[in-house]
């Protein structure tokens, strides 16, 4: 019997236009369930829903200056669940930003652009591919 559970993806971005465009792209082009949040605090308050992947903006405090930024949110997510894949997004095309994200255990760093959705799809496919390999390997290792 095939697995009918939809993957749950959290989208976290304070840029309302970009967030809405991602929601539309994911809704029209994937079979995933999407939940959107405009602050890291909202994302963290809903982490109990066990998302399969989180797509997280790097800055996150342009609307609410007191909100925690994406890097702080990433650190808190990884404290709660080290294995939860997080893809960081930013309009900043700076190597320091990418390095910060990767040092804090982001799965990938993607610059916001017209090709961001395609790159996100590729990263998500890679995450699910790795998870299938790990599951198969784990099953095999239990049988030995």
WOUR-V504704 format. One record per residue. N is the residue number from 0. SS is DSSP state (h for helix, s for strand, l for the rest). PSI is psi as a letter, one per 30 degrees, with the letter a starting at -180 (NA if undefined). OMEGA is omega in degrees with one decimal (* if undefined). Layout:
BEGIN
n | ss | psi | omega
N | SS | PSI | OMEGA
N | SS | PSI | OMEGA
END
This chain:
BEGIN
n | ss | psi | omega
0 | l | k | -177.3
1 | l | l | 178.1
2 | l | j | -178.1
3 | l | g | 179.8
4 | l | k | 175.9
5 | l | k | 173.6
6 | l | k | 178.6
7 | s | k | 179.7
8 | s | k | 174.2
9 | s | k | 172.0
10 | s | k | -176.8
11 | s | j | -178.4
12 | l | k | 179.2
13 | l | f | 175.6
14 | l | j | -172.8
15 | h | e | -178.9
16 | h | e | 179.4
17 | h | e | 178.9
18 | h | e | -179.9
19 | h | e | 179.3
20 | h | e | 175.7
21 | h | e | 177.9
22 | h | e | -179.5
23 | h | e | -180.0
24 | h | e | -179.3
25 | h | e | -179.4
26 | h | e | -176.8
27 | h | f | -170.9
28 | h | g | 178.0
29 | l | l | 176.2
30 | l | g | -178.1
31 | l | l | 171.2
32 | s | k | -174.4
33 | s | k | 171.2
34 | s | k | -176.8
35 | s | k | 179.7
36 | s | k | -179.4
37 | l | f | 176.0
38 | l | l | 174.5
39 | h | e | 179.9
40 | h | e | 178.3
41 | h | e | 178.2
42 | h | e | -178.1
43 | h | e | 178.6
44 | h | f | -178.6
45 | l | g | -176.9
46 | h | f | 178.2
47 | h | f | 179.1
48 | h | f | 176.8
49 | l | i | 177.5
50 | l | l | 176.5
51 | l | e | -179.5
52 | s | k | 172.8
53 | s | k | 174.1
54 | s | j | -164.5
55 | s | k | 176.1
56 | s | k | -176.3
57 | l | e | -174.9
58 | l | e | 173.3
59 | l | g | -179.1
60 | l | h | 178.0
61 | l | f | 178.8
62 | l | e | 179.6
63 | l | j | -176.3
64 | l | f | 179.6
65 | l | f | -178.7
66 | l | k | 176.2
67 | l | k | -178.7
68 | l | l | -176.8
69 | h | e | -179.9
70 | h | e | 176.5
71 | h | e | 177.8
72 | h | e | 177.9
73 | h | e | 179.7
74 | h | e | -179.7
75 | h | e | 176.9
76 | h | e | -177.8
77 | h | f | 174.5
78 | h | e | -179.8
79 | h | e | -177.6
80 | l | j | -176.2
81 | l | f | -175.3
82 | l | f | -177.9
83 | l | j | -179.0
84 | s | k | 178.7
85 | s | k | 175.7
86 | s | k | -179.0
87 | s | k | 176.6
88 | s | k | 173.8
89 | s | l | 172.6
90 | l | f | 178.9
91 | l | k | 177.9
92 | l | h | -177.5
93 | l | k | -178.3
94 | h | e | -179.2
95 | h | e | 179.4
96 | h | e | 179.4
97 | h | e | -179.9
98 | h | e | 177.2
99 | h | e | -179.9
100 | h | e | -177.3
101 | h | e | 176.0
102 | h | e | -179.5
103 | l | g | 170.4
104 | l | g | 170.5
105 | l | k | 177.4
106 | l | e | -178.0
107 | s | l | 177.0
108 | s | k | -177.0
109 | s | k | 178.2
110 | s | k | 177.6
111 | l | k | 179.7
112 | l | a | 178.6
113 | l | f | 178.2
114 | l | g | -175.7
115 | h | e | -177.6
116 | h | e | 178.9
117 | h | e | 179.0
118 | h | e | 175.8
119 | h | e | 178.7
120 | h | e | 179.3
121 | h | e | 179.3
122 | h | e | 179.5
123 | h | e | 176.6
124 | h | e | 178.7
125 | h | e | 178.9
126 | h | e | -178.5
127 | h | e | 176.2
128 | h | e | 177.3
129 | h | e | -179.3
130 | h | e | 177.0
131 | h | e | 178.9
132 | h | e | 179.7
133 | h | e | 179.4
134 | h | e | 178.9
135 | h | e | 179.2
136 | h | e | 177.9
137 | h | e | 177.8
138 | h | e | -179.2
139 | h | e | -178.6
140 | h | e | 176.8
141 | h | f | -178.3
142 | h | f | -178.2
143 | l | NA | *
END
